[in-house]
Amino acid sequence: MKFYKTFPLFALALATLTLHGCIADEPANAECDIERCWIHLDQPETIFYHDYDTLAGEPVSVDRPADKIVPTSLDSIVFTTRWNATVSQPVPLYIEVTPGAKLYIIENGREVPFTSGTAVDLHATAIDEHAEQHFVVRSEDGKWNRHYRISIQVPPMPSYPPEGFELKFDSYALNSAGQYYVWTESNPFLTEIQWANGNPGFRMSKSSAKPEEYPTVAVDEGGVDGGPYLKLTTRDTGGFGRMVNMRIAAGNHFIGSFDVGQALNGQAGALAATRFGQPFAHKPIRLRGFYRFKPGPTKQDRQGNPMDEADVCDIYCVFYRNTDAAGNQVQLDGANILTSENIVGLARLNHDEVDTSGQTWVPFDLPLVYTTEVTEADVKENHYSMTMCFSSSIDGAYFRGAVDSELHIDNVTLECEY
């Protein structure tokens, strides 16, 4: 029997850096977040691809893959099963909230105290046929609360269209507060793909910025086919950025997630904030698309000193094994996304051949180079993760780049072997 016990809490360490969902600059007794959430199954591998799929959230760090926390930005917690699995019986649901907060489940419109480990109806019998339970977390002082939705969902059967997976970046909107753009994937074959970027981190340095002044923005027209495209611009982070020695924010866009709670925790935290990849049941072989790039006038180092080299953009696709030898989840971050020994396939733009005129759309065609054999059976069991990343400054993760470097991306296609 597999059973996940209560994990040690690390909320206090994170609270000093994290913008909690309740209110900015909260007093210590006003926090009201779900920090950890997991379900118990006697044989999780019959329902999920990995045992760790029964735990929600993101690993605290690459060094502690089994220790997950729920990002403070989430208000919907979704457990995703195998494509052909079903959950028909109530399952024990375990939830840990911030210290002192109280947890309630909504039943018949009323808040009922919830005891962690109680069996809950989270049935999931087919695509779009599932139960969604609603919870409220109330702070210790009673002044603040957050609402959460928790569900188990069945994904569609993995299938590969003959033309490849087309990504056009045409499904976007402002976030709920109207501050910056967020994207969802409109390709029906890739409904589980999650796009992320550093916009939430930029908000911490320049909260007064307008949506169009963020590093990653949407442009409604002018793309390869005349429609929307993705615009990535390296921005100056202002006085706050200089104070913490993070003077620029490169425009970036990638498959994965961004942990805003880590973003200002020094260089190591900034690298850990970008968490790359999602399990992918296909073997990618080629990344194609179109770009326009124009570097900013002066590349600078982290201290703001001019560098004797021009800025250049970055485009890459990485395919990597998403478990370690012990079966723990592995998710690469900014520190190891191009160097980890878990990487089996990599495609990357040749930086010496980048067109820097910024005038016309330039095609790119990047084959993945595999250094390790992968089996189709392992791939289809979601034992590998895939990410692709676009950045307006190749060294942006280390806060080196040229302000106003601008990269446009449109009509990307990921070709796979199956």
C-alpha positions as CSV (number, residue, x, y, z in Angstrom):
1,M,0.0,0.0,0.0
2,K,1.3,3.4,-0.9
3,F,0.4,6.3,1.4
4,Y,1.8,9.8,1.5
5,K,2.3,11.1,5.1
6,T,2.2,14.6,6.3
7,F,5.1,16.6,4.9
8,P,7.2,19.1,6.9
9,L,6.0,22.7,6.4
10,F,8.2,25.3,4.7
11,A,5.7,28.1,4.6
12,L,7.6,30.4,6.9
13,A,10.6,30.4,4.8
14,L,8.6,31.1,1.6
15,A,6.3,33.6,3.1
16,T,8.9,36.4,3.2
17,L,9.2,36.2,-0.6
18,T,5.9,35.0,-1.8
19,L,3.0,37.2,-2.8
20,H,0.1,35.4,-1.3
21,G,-3.2,35.2,-3.0
22,C,-5.1,36.9,-0.1
23,I,-3.5,40.3,0.0
24,A,0.0,41.9,-0.4
25,D,2.0,42.5,2.7
26,E,-0.2,40.4,4.9
27,P,0.5,40.1,8.6
28,A,1.7,36.7,9.7
29,N,-1.6,35.5,10.9
30,A,-3.5,36.5,7.8
31,E,-2.3,33.8,5.4
32,C,-4.9,31.5,4.0
33,D,-3.4,29.2,1.3
34,I,-3.5,25.5,0.6
35,E,0.2,24.5,0.8
36,R,0.0,20.8,0.1
37,C,-2.6,18.6,-1.4
38,W,-2.5,14.9,-2.2
39,I,-4.8,11.9,-2.6
40,H,-4.4,8.3,-1.5
41,L,-4.8,5.3,-3.6
42,D,-3.7,1.7,-2.8
43,Q,-2.4,1.2,-6.3
44,P,-1.9,4.6,-7.9
45,E,-0.1,3.2,-10.9
46,T,-3.3,1.7,-12.2
47,I,-4.8,5.2,-12.4
48,F,-1.8,7.5,-12.9
49,Y,1.3,7.3,-15.0
50,H,3.5,8.0,-11.9
51,D,3.1,7.6,-8.1
52,Y,3.9,11.3,-7.8
53,D,0.9,12.3,-9.9
54,T,-1.1,11.8,-6.7
55,L,0.6,14.9,-5.2
56,A,-0.4,18.3,-6.4
57,G,1.9,21.3,-6.9
58,E,5.6,21.8,-7.8
59,P,8.7,20.4,-6.2
60,V,10.3,22.8,-3.7
61,S,13.6,22.4,-5.5
62,V,15.4,20.1,-7.9
63,D,17.2,18.6,-4.9
64,R,14.0,17.7,-3.1
65,P,11.8,16.2,-5.9
66,A,9.4,14.4,-3.5
67,D,8.6,17.5,-1.6
68,K,5.9,19.5,-3.4
69,I,4.0,22.7,-2.6
70,V,1.0,24.2,-4.2
71,P,2.0,27.5,-5.9
72,T,0.3,30.5,-4.3
73,S,-1.0,31.6,-7.7
74,L,-3.2,28.5,-8.1
75,D,-6.8,28.4,-7.1
76,S,-7.6,25.2,-9.1
77,I,-5.9,22.0,-8.2
78,V,-6.2,19.3,-10.9
79,F,-5.0,15.7,-10.7
80,T,-4.7,14.2,-14.2
81,T,-5.1,10.4,-14.7
82,R,-4.0,8.1,-17.5
83,W,-6.1,8.8,-20.7
84,N,-8.0,5.4,-20.3
85,A,-8.4,5.4,-16.5
86,T,-11.5,6.1,-14.4
87,V,-12.1,7.0,-10.8
88,S,-15.6,5.9,-9.6
89,Q,-15.2,5.7,-5.8
90,P,-14.6,8.5,-3.3
91,V,-10.9,8.9,-2.5
92,P,-9.1,10.1,0.7
93,L,-8.1,13.7,0.1
94,Y,-5.3,15.2,2.2
95,I,-4.8,19.0,2.5
96,E,-2.4,21.1,4.5
97,V,-3.1,24.8,4.8
98,T,-0.9,27.7,6.2
99,P,-0.5,27.5,10.0
100,G,-3.5,28.7,12.0
101,A,-5.8,28.8,9.0
102,K,-9.1,26.8,8.9
103,L,-10.2,24.6,6.0
104,Y,-13.8,24.1,4.9
105,I,-15.5,22.2,2.1
106,I,-18.6,23.6,0.4
107,E,-21.6,21.3,0.8
108,N,-25.1,22.4,-0.3
109,G,-23.9,26.0,-0.3
110,R,-22.6,25.9,3.3
111,E,-19.0,25.8,4.7
112,V,-18.4,22.6,6.6
113,P,-15.1,22.0,8.5
114,F,-13.0,19.6,6.5
115,T,-10.7,17.0,8.1
116,S,-7.6,16.1,6.0
117,G,-7.8,12.5,4.9
118,T,-11.6,12.4,4.5
119,A,-12.9,10.5,1.5
120,V,-14.3,12.9,-1.1
121,D,-16.2,12.3,-4.3
122,L,-13.8,13.2,-7.1
123,H,-15.1,10.8,-9.6
124,A,-13.7,11.1,-13.1
125,T,-15.2,8.7,-15.7
126,A,-14.4,10.3,-19.0
127,I,-13.2,13.5,-20.7
128,D,-15.2,16.4,-19.2
129,E,-17.1,14.1,-16.9
130,H,-15.8,14.6,-13.4
131,A,-16.7,16.0,-10.0
132,E,-15.3,19.3,-8.8
133,Q,-15.2,20.0,-5.1
134,H,-15.0,23.5,-3.7
135,F,-13.1,24.5,-0.6
136,V,-12.5,27.7,1.4
137,V,-9.4,28.5,3.5
138,R,-9.9,31.2,6.2
139,S,-7.1,32.9,7.9
140,E,-6.4,32.6,11.6
141,D,-7.5,36.2,12.2
142,G,-10.7,35.6,10.2
143,K,-10.2,38.6,7.9
144,W,-9.1,36.8,4.8
145,N,-10.1,33.8,2.7
146,R,-9.3,32.0,-0.5
147,H,-11.5,29.7,-2.6
148,Y,-10.2,26.6,-4.3
149,R,-11.5,24.0,-6.7
150,I,-10.1,20.5,-6.6
151,S,-10.8,17.7,-9.2
152,I,-9.5,14.6,-10.9
153,Q,-9.7,14.7,-14.7
154,V,-9.2,12.3,-17.5
155,P,-7.2,13.6,-20.4
156,P,-7.9,12.8,-24.1
157,M,-6.2,9.8,-25.7
158,P,-2.7,10.8,-26.9
159,S,-2.8,11.3,-30.7
160,Y,-0.6,12.9,-33.2
161,P,-1.9,14.9,-36.2
162,P,0.0,14.2,-39.5
163,E,0.8,17.9,-39.9
164,G,2.5,18.0,-36.4
165,F,1.5,20.0,-33.4
166,E,0.8,23.6,-34.6
167,L,1.3,26.4,-32.0
168,K,0.1,29.8,-33.1
169,F,-0.1,31.7,-29.8
170,D,-3.5,33.1,-30.7
171,S,-5.4,32.2,-27.4
172,Y,-4.5,34.9,-24.9
173,A,-6.1,37.3,-22.4
174,L,-5.1,39.6,-19.6
175,N,-4.8,37.9,-16.2
176,S,-7.7,38.3,-13.7
177,A,-6.2,41.6,-12.4
178,G,-5.8,43.0,-15.9
179,Q,-2.0,43.5,-15.4
180,Y,-0.3,41.2,-18.0
181,Y,-1.0,38.7,-20.7
182,V,-1.5,34.9,-20.2
183,W,-1.8,32.2,-22.8
184,T,-3.7,29.0,-23.1
185,E,-3.0,26.4,-25.9
186,S,-5.7,26.4,-28.6
187,N,-4.5,23.3,-30.4
188,P,-7.1,20.5,-29.6
189,F,-4.3,17.9,-29.5
190,L,-2.4,19.8,-26.8
191,T,-5.1,20.8,-24.3
192,E,-2.8,19.9,-21.4
193,I,0.1,22.1,-22.4
194,Q,0.7,25.0,-20.0
195,W,2.5,28.1,-21.2
196,A,4.4,30.3,-18.7
197,N,6.7,33.3,-18.7
198,G,8.3,35.8,-16.3
199,N,5.5,38.4,-16.4
200,P,4.4,37.7,-12.8
201,G,8.0,38.4,-11.6
202,F,8.2,41.6,-13.6
203,R,5.0,42.8,-11.9
204,M,6.9,42.6,-8.6
205,S,9.5,45.1,-9.9
206,K,7.2,47.4,-11.9
207,S,3.7,47.1,-10.6
208,S,2.7,50.3,-12.4
209,A,3.6,48.9,-15.9
210,K,0.8,48.7,-18.5
211,P,0.2,45.3,-20.1
212,E,2.1,46.3,-23.3
213,E,5.1,47.3,-21.2
214,Y,5.7,43.8,-19.9
215,P,8.4,41.5,-21.3
216,T,6.0,39.0,-22.8
217,V,3.0,40.4,-24.7
218,A,0.5,39.5,-27.4
219,V,0.2,41.4,-30.6
220,D,-3.1,41.2,-32.4
221,E,-2.0,41.4,-36.0
222,G,1.1,41.4,-38.2
223,G,2.1,37.8,-37.8
224,V,3.2,35.4,-40.5
225,D,-0.4,35.0,-41.7
226,G,-1.5,38.5,-40.7
227,G,-2.9,37.4,-37.3
228,P,-1.6,37.5,-33.7
229,Y,2.0,36.7,-32.7
230,L,4.2,36.6,-29.6
231,K,6.4,39.6,-28.8
232,L,9.2,39.2,-26.3
233,T,11.2,42.3,-25.2
234,T,14.0,42.7,-22.7
235,R,12.9,45.3,-20.2
236,D,14.6,47.5,-17.6
237,T,13.3,46.5,-14.2
238,G,13.8,50.0,-12.7
239,G,14.9,51.1,-9.3
240,F,13.7,48.0,-7.6
241,G,15.6,45.8,-10.0
242,R,18.8,47.8,-9.4
243,M,18.3,47.4,-5.7
244,V,18.3,43.6,-5.9
245,N,20.9,43.5,-8.7
246,M,18.4,42.2,-11.2
247,R,18.5,45.0,-13.7
248,I,16.8,43.5,-16.7
249,A,13.9,41.0,-17.4
250,A,14.2,39.2,-20.7
251,G,11.0,38.4,-22.5
252,N,10.5,34.7,-22.4
253,H,7.8,32.1,-23.1
254,F,8.1,28.4,-22.3
255,I,6.2,25.2,-21.5
256,G,6.2,24.7,-17.8
257,S,5.5,27.0,-14.8
258,F,6.8,30.1,-13.1
259,D,7.1,30.2,-9.3
260,V,6.9,33.9,-8.4
261,G,7.7,33.0,-4.8
262,Q,11.2,32.1,-5.8
263,A,11.8,35.0,-8.3
264,L,13.5,37.4,-5.9
265,N,15.4,34.9,-3.9
266,G,18.8,35.8,-5.4
267,Q,20.3,34.3,-8.5
268,A,19.6,30.7,-7.4
269,G,15.9,31.5,-6.7
270,A,15.5,33.3,-10.0
271,L,16.8,30.2,-11.8
272,A,14.6,27.9,-9.7
273,A,11.5,30.1,-10.5
274,T,11.4,28.9,-14.1
275,R,10.3,25.3,-14.1
276,F,10.5,23.7,-17.5
277,G,8.5,20.9,-19.1
278,Q,5.5,18.7,-18.8
279,P,5.1,15.0,-19.4
280,F,4.7,14.4,-23.1
281,A,3.6,11.1,-24.7
282,H,5.2,11.7,-28.1
283,K,8.8,11.7,-29.3
284,P,9.7,15.2,-30.8
285,I,12.0,15.2,-33.7
286,R,11.9,18.8,-35.1
287,L,10.9,22.3,-34.1
288,R,9.9,24.7,-36.9
289,G,8.5,28.2,-37.0
290,F,9.2,31.8,-37.7
291,Y,11.0,34.6,-35.8
292,R,12.0,38.2,-36.1
293,F,14.8,39.6,-33.9
294,K,16.5,42.9,-33.3
295,P,19.0,43.3,-30.5
296,G,19.0,46.2,-28.1
297,P,21.8,48.8,-28.4
298,T,24.0,47.7,-25.5
299,K,24.3,44.4,-23.8
300,Q,25.0,44.8,-20.1
301,D,26.2,42.5,-17.3
302,R,24.4,41.9,-14.0
303,Q,26.1,45.0,-12.5
304,G,24.8,47.2,-15.4
305,N,28.3,47.5,-17.1
306,P,28.4,47.5,-20.9
307,M,29.6,44.2,-22.4
308,D,31.7,43.9,-25.5
309,E,29.3,41.7,-27.3
310,A,25.9,41.9,-29.0
311,D,22.7,40.5,-27.5
312,V,21.1,37.5,-29.2
313,C,17.9,35.6,-28.8
314,D,17.4,32.0,-27.9
315,I,15.1,29.3,-29.1
316,Y,15.2,25.6,-28.0
317,C,13.3,22.4,-27.4
318,V,14.3,19.9,-24.8
319,F,13.1,16.3,-24.2
320,Y,14.2,14.8,-20.9
321,R,13.5,11.9,-18.5
322,N,11.2,13.1,-15.7
323,T,12.1,10.7,-12.9
324,D,15.3,9.9,-11.1
325,A,16.7,6.5,-10.2
326,A,14.3,6.3,-7.1
327,G,11.2,7.1,-9.2
328,N,10.9,10.7,-7.9
329,Q,9.7,13.4,-10.1
330,V,12.3,15.5,-12.0
331,Q,11.5,18.9,-13.4
332,L,14.3,20.9,-14.9
333,D,14.7,24.6,-14.1
334,G,16.7,27.6,-15.2
335,A,19.9,26.2,-13.7
336,N,20.0,22.9,-15.6
337,I,17.5,23.1,-18.5
338,L,20.4,22.8,-21.0
339,T,22.9,20.8,-19.0
340,S,21.1,18.1,-17.0
341,E,22.1,14.5,-17.5
342,N,18.4,13.7,-17.7
343,I,18.2,15.4,-21.2
344,V,17.9,12.9,-24.0
345,G,17.1,15.2,-26.9
346,L,17.9,18.8,-27.7
347,A,17.2,21.3,-30.5
348,R,18.6,24.8,-30.3
349,L,18.9,27.8,-32.6
350,N,22.5,28.4,-33.9
351,H,23.3,31.8,-32.3
352,D,26.0,32.6,-34.9
353,E,23.4,32.5,-37.7
354,V,20.6,34.6,-36.2
355,D,19.2,37.3,-38.5
356,T,19.3,40.5,-36.4
357,S,17.7,42.9,-38.9
358,G,14.2,42.6,-37.3
359,Q,12.6,43.4,-40.6
360,T,11.2,40.2,-42.0
361,W,9.9,36.9,-40.7
362,V,12.7,34.3,-40.8
363,P,12.0,30.6,-40.8
364,F,13.8,28.3,-38.4
365,D,14.0,24.5,-38.6
366,L,15.7,22.8,-35.6
367,P,16.1,19.0,-35.5
368,L,16.3,17.4,-32.1
369,V,19.6,15.6,-31.6
370,Y,19.3,12.5,-29.3
371,T,22.1,11.3,-27.2
372,T,20.2,8.4,-25.6
373,E,17.8,5.9,-27.1
374,V,14.2,6.2,-25.9
375,T,11.6,3.5,-26.3
376,E,8.1,4.1,-27.6
377,A,6.7,2.3,-24.6
378,D,8.4,4.5,-22.1
379,V,7.5,7.7,-24.0
380,K,3.8,6.7,-24.1
381,E,3.9,6.0,-20.4
382,N,4.8,9.7,-19.9
383,H,8.3,8.9,-18.6
384,Y,9.6,11.9,-20.5
385,S,8.9,15.6,-20.4
386,M,9.1,18.2,-23.2
387,T,9.6,21.9,-23.1
388,M,10.3,24.6,-25.7
389,C,11.5,28.1,-24.8
390,F,11.8,31.4,-26.6
391,S,13.8,34.3,-25.1
392,S,14.7,37.8,-26.2
393,S,18.1,37.6,-24.5
394,I,20.2,34.4,-24.4
395,D,21.7,35.2,-21.0
396,G,18.5,36.7,-19.6
397,A,18.3,34.0,-16.8
398,Y,21.6,35.5,-15.5
399,F,20.3,39.1,-15.8
400,R,22.6,39.8,-18.8
401,G,21.1,41.3,-21.9
402,A,20.3,44.5,-23.8
403,V,17.3,46.5,-23.0
404,D,14.9,46.7,-25.9
405,S,16.1,43.4,-27.5
406,E,13.0,42.2,-29.2
407,L,12.0,38.7,-30.5
408,H,8.8,37.9,-32.3
409,I,7.6,34.3,-32.6
410,D,4.8,32.9,-34.7
411,N,3.4,29.7,-36.4
412,V,5.5,27.2,-34.5
413,T,5.2,23.5,-35.4
414,L,6.5,20.5,-33.3
415,E,7.1,17.4,-35.4
416,C,7.1,14.1,-33.6
417,E,8.0,10.5,-34.6
418,Y,4.7,9.3,-33.1
